[in-house]
Amino acid sequence: YRWQAQLYRWSLMKALPKITLNFIPDVLHAHSLFQDGAAATAIARKVGAALVITEHFGAFEELFNDREKRPIIQSNVDKADSVITVSPSHREKILSIIDSDIAQKVSVIPNVVNSDLFYPAESTADGDAPRFFFAGSFRPVKKLEVMIEAFSSVHDSYPKATLTLLGTGGSSFPLYEQSLRNVVKEKQLDNSVRFLPA
């Protein structure tokens, strides 16, 4: 795993002269304390930019508990000017794990939706046919098999219920995605659970 962050950092540093030919950033924003943070830390130092890292990963402690990843994450946090989390509990989790006094530079910016632009339409759904929807990556840490199991219980009471799963396991988790499809088949939910893209 350590080589992933190093290779990613190396490839971006190699491309940096072309990237900064016409533009040198004042602020860099990375979306992970591990891999993206490692690359952004090196670039920020090289170009003299401030560094902001947002950690979205809910199971952050799994990354930090990996002995190969821990020193990279610790270094990235120490070098960042600001660290953003998506919830107060996520902030507390990060503060409890990191081995330095970083409380003053860790803030919370929640995932939000502008309800003036996005709001539920008048429901035309059949009350006997609840519809469930998931959008995101199919990764084991998200425990989507638990969602399918829970949906199976709902489906027992509401046979017209549907579940749509939008996403993919991609090249990283193709076996996990297939295992989800297998759970759907085992539960005989083929006509009620839909995977998009198919």
C-alpha positions in Angstrom: 0.0 0.0 0.0 2.8 2.4 0.8 4.0 2.2 -2.8 0.6 3.4 -4.0 1.0 6.8 -2.3 4.6 7.0 -3.4 3.8 6.1 -7.1 0.9 8.5 -7.2 3.0 11.3 -5.7 5.9 10.6 -8.1 3.6 10.6 -11.2 2.1 14.0 -10.2 5.5 15.5 -9.4 6.7 14.4 -12.8 3.8 16.1 -14.4 4.1 19.2 -12.2 6.3 21.3 -14.6 3.6 21.0 -17.3 0.8 21.7 -14.8 2.5 24.8 -13.4 3.6 26.1 -16.8 0.7 28.7 -16.9 -0.7 28.3 -13.4 0.8 28.1 -10.0 -1.9 27.5 -7.3 -2.0 29.5 -4.0 -4.0 26.7 -2.3 -4.1 22.9 -3.0 -7.1 20.8 -1.9 -6.7 17.1 -1.6 -9.5 14.6 -0.8 -7.8 12.0 1.3 -5.3 12.0 4.1 -3.5 9.1 2.5 -2.9 8.9 -1.2 -4.1 12.3 -2.4 -2.6 13.9 0.7 0.8 12.5 0.0 0.8 13.9 -3.5 -0.6 17.2 -2.5 1.9 17.6 0.4 4.8 17.2 -2.0 3.3 19.6 -4.6 2.4 22.2 -2.0 5.9 22.2 -0.6 7.4 22.5 -4.2 5.2 25.4 -5.3 4.8 27.1 -1.9 1.0 26.7 -1.8 -1.2 26.3 1.3 -2.5 22.8 1.8 -6.1 21.8 2.7 -7.0 18.1 3.0 -10.6 16.9 3.3 -11.0 13.4 4.7 -14.3 11.9 3.6 -13.6 8.2 4.4 -15.8 7.1 7.2 -13.6 4.1 8.1 -10.5 6.3 8.4 -9.2 4.3 11.4 -8.8 1.3 9.1 -6.3 3.3 7.0 -4.5 4.6 10.0 -4.3 1.2 11.7 -2.3 -0.1 8.7 1.3 0.2 9.9 2.5 1.0 6.3 0.0 3.8 5.8 0.1 5.3 9.3 3.4 7.3 8.9 2.3 8.7 5.5 -1.0 9.8 7.0 0.6 11.3 10.1 3.1 13.2 8.0 0.4 14.6 5.7 -1.7 15.7 8.6 1.3 17.4 10.2 2.2 19.3 7.0 -1.4 20.3 6.1 -2.4 23.9 6.9 -6.0 22.8 7.4 -7.9 19.4 7.6 -11.6 19.3 6.9 -13.9 16.5 8.0 -17.6 16.0 7.1 -19.0 15.5 10.6 -18.3 16.3 14.2 -18.0 12.6 15.0 -15.5 12.2 12.1 -13.5 15.1 13.5 -13.3 13.5 16.9 -12.3 10.2 15.5 -9.4 11.7 13.6 -8.3 13.8 16.6 -8.3 10.6 18.7 -6.1 8.7 16.3 -3.6 11.3 15.1 -0.4 11.6 17.3 -0.1 15.3 17.3 -2.0 18.4 18.6 -3.9 19.3 15.5 -7.3 20.3 17.0 -6.9 23.9 15.9 -6.5 23.0 12.3 -9.3 20.4 12.0 -12.7 21.8 11.1 -16.1 20.4 10.0 -17.8 21.2 6.8 -20.8 18.9 6.5 -22.0 17.4 3.2 -25.0 19.5 2.5 -27.7 19.9 -0.1 -29.3 23.2 -1.2 -32.9 22.5 -0.4 -34.0 25.5 -2.5 -32.6 23.7 -5.6 -33.1 20.1 -4.7 -36.3 19.0 -3.0 -38.6 16.0 -3.2 -41.3 16.1 -5.8 -44.9 15.3 -5.0 -45.0 11.6 -4.4 -46.6 9.5 -7.1 -45.4 6.3 -5.5 -47.7 3.5 -4.4 -47.7 3.3 -0.6 -47.3 -0.4 -0.9 -44.2 -0.1 -3.1 -41.5 1.8 -1.2 -38.5 2.7 -3.4 -34.9 2.7 -2.0 -31.9 4.1 -3.8 -28.1 4.0 -3.1 -25.6 6.0 -5.1 -21.9 5.5 -4.4 -18.9 3.2 -4.9 -19.3 -0.5 -4.1 -16.6 -1.0 -1.5 -16.6 -3.6 1.3 -16.4 -0.9 3.9 -19.9 0.4 2.9 -21.4 -3.0 3.9 -23.9 -3.0 1.0 -24.7 -6.6 1.7 -26.3 -5.4 5.0 -28.4 -3.0 3.0 -29.6 -5.9 0.7 -30.3 -8.0 3.8 -32.4 -5.2 5.3 -34.2 -4.6 2.0 -35.0 -8.3 1.9 -36.9 -7.9 5.3 -38.8 -4.9 3.9 -39.5 -6.8 0.7 -41.1 -9.6 2.8 -43.7 -7.1 4.1 -43.9 -5.0 0.9 -43.4 -7.3 -2.1 -43.6 -4.3 -4.6 -40.7 -2.6 -2.9 -37.6 -1.9 -5.1 -34.0 -1.1 -4.4 -31.7 0.5 -7.0 -28.0 0.5 -6.5 -26.1 3.1 -8.6 -22.4 2.6 -8.8 -19.7 0.1 -9.4 -16.9 -1.8 -7.7 -14.6 -0.7 -10.5 -11.3 -2.4 -11.0 -10.6 -2.3 -7.3 -13.6 -4.3 -6.1 -15.0 -6.3 -8.9 -15.4 -9.4 -6.7 -17.3 -7.4 -4.1 -19.7 -6.1 -6.7 -20.3 -9.7 -7.9 -20.8 -10.9 -4.3 -23.6 -8.3 -3.9 -25.3 -9.6 -7.1 -25.0 -13.1 -5.6 -26.7 -12.1 -2.4 -29.6 -10.6 -4.5 -29.9 -13.9 -6.4 -29.8 -16.0 -3.1 -32.5 -13.8 -1.7 -34.5 -14.2 -4.9 -34.7 -10.4 -5.3 -33.7 -10.3 -9.0 -37.0 -8.6 -10.0 -36.8 -6.1 -7.1 -33.1 -5.0 -7.0 -31.6 -3.2 -9.9 -27.9 -2.4 -10.4 -27.0 0.7 -12.5 -25.0 0.8 -14.6 -26.1 -2.8 -15.5 
